[in-house]
Amino acid sequence: MGKGLNKESSISFVLDTIRKYGPINRYEIARKTSLSPATVTNITDKLIKAGFISEVPSSVSKRGRKPINLTLSNKNHLSIGIEIDARYITGVVIGLDGDVQKSERIEVNRSTPEDIFQETVKVYNSLVSCLDRRKIIGLGVGIPGLIDPKNRMVIFSAVLGWRDVSVDEFLSIIDVPLFIEDNVRAITLGELWYGAGIGKENLLCIGAGRGISAGIVIDGAIYSGPNDRAGEFGHMVIEKDGKKCKCGNYGCLEPYVSTETIIEKVLEGIENNAYTRFSPKDEDRLFEEIVQAGKEGDKFILNIFEEVGEYLGIGIANIINFFNPELIILADELSKAGDLILDPVKRAIRLHALPPIPEIVISKLGSLACAVGSATLAVKELLYSKSDQYIALMGR
């Protein structure tokens, strides 16, 4: 597997192996990569010196001296990730190992680009206030909508009400490399590297909140499509002449399964004297209150999750039949419902998807998934795209 690789490719190969399987010792790295033990030792020694990886003692040893394991470092290179939403801005600091060293969330009640990015800069400054700024490798920002990562443009965001917004124009004040991505692809990258998708090569991450989208991983890499439009799962048509979607079409999946739909159904039922003990208290936490009522056994709420879960499961079954992923991750706001949504989704998938049925799990990174995934954009760039740095590292 490792034969024929040049030096910088060998370094990336070793780093990827440590990321996927770490903590891992040098012998296992050589076995998994088919690189010689001497080559692995040479590469890992230089990576330790450069601060990319760290040595950690093994907790298990059959006999004799405990082997020394290697893991990505959490000290020398730090990345900042920020999620922008219409209601809040969330930020994190992570090391190369994905460990969240600091997090912050603020609520926002204004949605113009000027206002939102002004608050974004405040969150960034708060996160880095006590850091050695020489260690900061970059800032990644996850934004809902159609995103042009290369030109750092928000083409359109229905959630934020933005069109043709240059992120550079507002964040150039931050003097570190800047990366932006669609929020669900950012979540997907975070789950792939540090969450439920570690070690998987082909998976789908369903971001379900006020909008519905999917992050696609093929052969271990995020698939965006030639125009960065791949994954618009919410606009799969599941009902001929069905409900009108925000996109203008009829019968799209999104208006049947979004958290907005759940809230609307609950409030409509209460207005029509549905039999329920649920009574809204905090408008800003309405979905969380609905989830809690469902977990407490309110049948009216449970029936709504059953209906929404069935539609979502049918949509996912269609993708399973087409794509054959090894894992499905349910993320974003709807994942807060846990088994309330997961159980009916699984039942619908079993009815409509061809076997074998992939594993279906809730996001491991939870409410920080988008921010962590956004920070991972800079980590990925440092580890795998800086070939000139690797060449210099190897002394060529």
Secondary structure, 3 states (H helix, E strand, C coil): CCCCCCHHHHHHHHHHHHHHHCCEEHHHHHHHHCCCHHHHHHHHHHHHHCCCEEEEECCCCCCCCCCEEEEECCCCCEEEEEEECCCEEEEEEEECCCCEEEEEEEECCCCCHHHHHHHHHHHHHHHHCCCCHHHEEEEEEEECCEEECCCCEEEEECCCCEEEEEHHHHHCCCCCCEEEEEHHHHHHHHHHHHCCCCCCCCEEEEEECCCEEEEEEECCEEECCCCCCCCCHHHCECCCCCCECCCCCECECHHHHCHHHHHHHHHHHHHCCCCCCCCCCCHHHHHHHHHHHHHCCCHHHHHHHHHHHHHHHHHHHHHHHHHCCCEEEEECHHHHHCHHHHHHHHHHHHHHCCCCCCEEEECCCHHHHHHHHHHHHHHHHHHHCCHHHHHHHCCC
